[in-house]
């Protein structure tokens, strides 16, 4: 039996035209607030209050801060304001302190000094002869 695996699950569905349900709800709520304020306030006061309401709704619907929706930015802002900023660590019960690992530099192994080979005089003469012969062959070939 084959099952279709859902793909692109991180993308919200477009419900109403090019808008997702969240975007539509933000804009509809702002439109409702602006409509109610139309009947409650004078024109100039309505105009001055409807601009920030519309701007906030547009920001909630379309603005992304660091690739995340604006509502997460608002939640993080209020969490920062109302949560304490001083964190004091206290050890929990039953938690034992583990010894820290000892870090030591690797110890270099001492290698014995290389022993010099003693070459006899006859071996030196033989090597010198080989070098002389090789040099003469090289000059003759050129």
RASULVEN-V953108 format. One line per field, one symbol per residue. phi: phi as a letter, one per 40 degrees, with the letter a starting at -180 (. if undefined). A space follows every 10 residues. Layout:
# RASULVEN-V953108
phi=???
This chain:
# RASULVEN-V953108
phi=.bbcccbfcc cccccbgcbc cccccccccc cccccccccc bcdccccccc cccccccccc cbcbbfgbdc cccccccccc ccccbcbbcb cccgcccccc ccbbcccccc ccccccccbc cccccccccc cccccccccc cc
